[in-house]
Amino acid sequence: MLTIGQSPRVDILPGLREILGEDVEIVEAGALDGKTMDDVKKIPLKVEDYILVSRMRDGTEIRITKKYVLPLMQEKLEWLEAQGIRLTVVMCTGRFPQFRSKGLVVTPAEILKGVMEGCLKEGRLGVVYPAAEQIPMGAKDWGRPGIEIYADTVSPYEPKDVEGLCDRLAGKKLDLILLNCFGFPSKIRKKVAARTGVPVVQANTMVAHVLRELLS
């Protein structure tokens, strides 16, 4: 499991373990392992950059750029594969290029896109991002003919207004909702589902089911 922040991901790994099973060995690596908060603060965050949201080992939410993190991810992937790993999942729903790899590298964005297109041919799709800067990406990433996008935001790591999010989503008459970050926990999915009454896709557990199939 390759996170764009720091490992270990104690916030979501227990939930993934429930799906993957105890018979699966999990090895974690983080693109920012070995980096400090001062290093992260020096990353330039420009408006035109592809902004990603993750967390440090102590749980602190951070914003980084894809440009900064891609070479670090490649390094950590090569480290994982040196341990004999041949199935790696990128723990982020952002869009990534093909990595140099000796095995399979699962990128959640394509899996989630297939699920959204397979479940909803026309209607209203709600997409919840971890950062307000990502909201403008909603229509570009998930829109298509027949699908109207409503994008909103709440932090998966330091949530401050989940009830407000639920109220806004409930007022949009949505047909399906995607929690578009690998860090969103089940407790937020359950609150959104209960308030809106529509199916809610939690990215990390959806991808975990696919991994379980690949590992069986």
Secondary structure, DSSP 8 states (H G I E B T S, - for coil): -EESS-S--TTTHHHHHHHH-TTS----EETTTT--HHHHHTS---TTS-EEEEE-TTS-EEEEEHHHHHHHHHHHHHHHHHTT--EEEBS--S-------SSEEE-HHHHHHHHHHHH-SSEEEEEEESSGGGTTHHHHHH-BTTEEEEEEE--SSS-S-HHHHHHHHHTTT-SEEEE-STT--HHHHHHHHHHH-S-EEEHHHHHHHHHHHHH-
